[in-house]
Amino acid sequence: MSSAKSQDGPWIGGLLRLAWERVRERIDNGVREAGYDDLNPAHLALFRYDGPDGQRPSRIADQMRITKQSLNDLLRHLEHTGYVELVPDPADSRARLVRLTPRGRRLHAVLSMHARNAEQLLLDAIGKGPLEQFRQTLLAINDESLLQSRDPDGAGVVSNPGSGLRRQSRRASRSSRARS
């Protein structure tokens, strides 16, 4: 691809999203075929690497980039259907932690199996060398130090330790610009 073409797109982010959607669809279909047809893709997204077990709902909402209210709706359904339970956080009695039930752990294992299967299909399709190079490239892209604390154009993109790149809330972005 010429450099002029790459400046017009497709953009790396779009290509990553499309690839992610294909892998996610394969995983979601496998989970439904395994009998977990009472859940939709939003529920299954809660179980992505490394899963919700032991985390506070507010942290999960931040990782998923959804509102706490939306997450609580998902958690209520998962609790009602026996996949998770919410327990008091021993470090802060006002907070709760998500705990997987035995049914939730089985679902997480099925999701992990289908994620490995999707990766195996990629390995079969493009080969070990290119897949490993792609993995290393993704690890480099997700390296915290690449964009840490840099927001040169004021777009609100900053590094969030432990969870890769995240977009700041508009309020936090405005207040950090105001301090500059």
C-alpha positions as CSV (number, residue, x, y, z in Angstrom):
1,M,0.0,0.0,0.0
2,S,1.4,3.4,-0.9
3,S,2.0,6.0,1.8
4,A,-0.6,8.3,0.1
5,K,-3.2,5.5,0.4
6,S,-2.4,4.9,4.1
7,Q,-3.0,8.6,4.8
8,D,-6.5,8.3,3.3
9,G,-7.3,5.1,5.2
10,P,-8.2,2.6,6.1
11,W,-7.0,3.8,9.5
12,I,-5.2,1.4,11.8
13,G,-8.0,1.8,14.5
14,G,-10.7,0.9,12.0
15,L,-8.8,-2.2,10.8
16,L,-8.2,-3.2,14.5
17,R,-11.9,-2.8,15.2
18,L,-13.0,-4.8,12.2
19,A,-10.6,-7.6,13.1
20,W,-11.7,-7.5,16.7
21,E,-15.4,-7.7,15.6
22,R,-14.7,-10.8,13.5
23,V,-12.9,-12.6,16.4
24,R,-15.6,-11.4,18.9
25,E,-18.4,-12.7,16.6
26,R,-16.7,-16.1,16.4
27,I,-16.4,-16.3,20.2
28,D,-20.0,-15.1,20.7
29,N,-21.4,-17.7,18.2
30,G,-19.4,-20.5,19.9
31,V,-20.7,-19.5,23.3
32,R,-24.3,-19.5,22.1
33,E,-23.8,-22.9,20.4
34,A,-22.5,-24.2,23.8
35,G,-26.0,-23.4,25.2
36,Y,-25.5,-19.9,26.7
37,D,-28.3,-18.4,24.7
38,D,-29.7,-16.3,27.6
39,L,-26.9,-13.7,27.2
40,N,-26.2,-11.1,24.5
41,P,-22.8,-9.7,23.3
42,A,-22.9,-7.0,26.0
43,H,-23.1,-9.6,28.7
44,L,-20.3,-11.6,27.1
45,A,-18.1,-8.5,26.8
46,L,-18.0,-8.5,30.6
47,F,-16.1,-11.7,30.5
48,R,-13.3,-10.6,28.1
49,Y,-9.7,-11.0,29.3
50,D,-9.2,-11.1,32.3
51,G,-12.9,-11.2,33.4
52,P,-14.9,-9.5,36.0
53,D,-14.2,-11.8,39.0
54,G,-13.0,-9.8,42.0
55,Q,-13.4,-6.4,40.4
56,R,-15.6,-3.5,41.5
57,P,-18.4,-2.6,39.1
58,S,-17.1,1.0,38.7
59,R,-13.7,-0.4,37.4
60,I,-15.5,-2.7,35.0
61,A,-17.6,0.1,33.7
62,D,-14.5,2.2,33.1
63,Q,-12.8,-0.6,31.3
64,M,-15.8,-1.2,29.1
65,R,-16.3,2.5,28.6
66,I,-20.0,2.3,29.6
67,T,-22.0,4.1,32.3
68,K,-22.2,2.6,35.8
69,Q,-26.0,2.4,35.3
70,S,-25.6,0.3,32.1
71,L,-23.1,-2.0,33.8
72,N,-25.4,-2.4,36.8
73,D,-28.3,-3.4,34.4
74,L,-26.0,-6.1,32.9
75,L,-24.8,-7.2,36.3
76,R,-28.4,-7.5,37.6
77,H,-29.3,-9.8,34.7
78,L,-26.1,-11.9,35.2
79,E,-26.9,-12.1,38.9
80,H,-30.5,-13.0,38.3
81,T,-29.5,-15.8,35.8
82,G,-26.8,-17.2,38.2
83,Y,-23.5,-16.1,36.6
84,V,-22.3,-13.6,39.2
85,E,-22.9,-12.5,42.7
86,L,-22.2,-9.1,44.2
87,V,-20.4,-9.3,47.5
88,P,-19.2,-6.6,50.0
89,D,-15.6,-5.5,49.3
90,P,-13.5,-6.3,52.4
91,A,-11.3,-3.3,51.8
92,D,-14.3,-0.9,51.7
93,S,-17.6,-1.9,53.2
94,R,-19.4,0.7,51.0
95,A,-18.2,-1.0,47.8
96,R,-19.1,-4.3,46.2
97,L,-17.1,-6.8,44.2
98,V,-18.3,-9.0,41.4
99,R,-17.7,-12.7,42.0
100,L,-18.3,-15.5,39.5
101,T,-20.5,-18.3,40.5
102,P,-19.7,-21.9,39.4
103,R,-22.0,-21.2,36.4
104,G,-20.1,-18.0,35.7
105,R,-16.7,-19.8,35.9
106,R,-18.0,-22.4,33.4
107,L,-19.1,-19.6,31.0
108,H,-15.7,-17.9,31.4
109,A,-14.0,-21.2,30.6
110,V,-16.2,-21.6,27.4
111,L,-15.4,-18.1,26.4
112,S,-11.7,-18.7,26.9
113,M,-11.9,-21.9,24.9
114,H,-13.5,-20.1,22.0
115,A,-11.0,-17.3,22.2
116,R,-8.2,-19.9,21.9
117,N,-10.1,-21.5,18.9
118,A,-10.4,-18.1,17.2
119,E,-6.7,-17.5,17.6
120,Q,-5.9,-21.0,16.3
121,L,-8.0,-20.2,13.2
122,L,-5.9,-17.1,12.7
123,L,-2.7,-19.1,13.2
124,D,-3.9,-21.6,10.6
125,A,-4.8,-18.8,8.1
126,I,-1.7,-16.6,8.3
127,G,1.0,-18.7,9.9
128,K,3.0,-18.7,13.1
129,G,5.5,-16.0,12.1
130,P,3.1,-13.4,11.0
131,L,0.7,-14.0,13.9
132,E,3.5,-13.7,16.4
133,Q,4.7,-10.5,14.7
134,F,1.2,-9.2,14.9
135,R,1.0,-10.1,18.6
136,Q,4.3,-8.3,19.3
137,T,3.0,-5.2,17.3
138,L,-0.2,-5.2,19.4
139,L,1.8,-5.4,22.6
140,A,4.0,-2.5,21.4
141,I,0.9,-0.5,20.5
142,N,-0.5,-1.1,24.0
143,D,2.7,-0.3,25.8
144,E,1.8,2.3,28.5
145,S,4.9,4.4,27.8
146,L,4.0,5.2,24.2
147,L,1.4,7.9,24.9
148,Q,1.7,8.2,28.7
149,S,0.6,11.6,29.9
150,R,0.8,13.1,26.5
151,D,-2.2,14.8,24.9
152,P,-0.6,17.2,22.4
153,D,-3.8,18.0,20.5
154,G,-6.1,18.2,23.5
155,A,-8.2,15.3,22.2
156,G,-8.4,13.8,25.7
157,V,-6.5,10.6,24.9
158,V,-4.3,9.6,27.8
159,S,-2.8,6.5,29.3
160,N,-4.7,4.8,32.1
161,P,-2.3,2.4,34.1
162,G,-3.3,-1.2,33.9
163,S,-5.9,-1.0,31.2
164,G,-4.2,0.3,28.1
165,L,-5.2,3.5,26.4
166,R,-8.5,5.1,27.5
167,R,-10.3,8.3,26.6
168,Q,-10.7,10.7,29.5
169,S,-14.2,11.9,30.3
170,R,-15.0,15.3,28.8
171,R,-15.0,16.9,32.2
172,A,-11.6,15.5,33.1
173,S,-10.2,16.5,29.7
174,R,-11.5,20.1,30.1
175,S,-10.2,20.5,33.6
176,S,-6.7,19.2,32.6
177,R,-6.6,21.6,29.7
178,A,-7.7,24.4,32.0
179,R,-4.8,23.7,34.2
180,S,-2.3,23.9,31.3
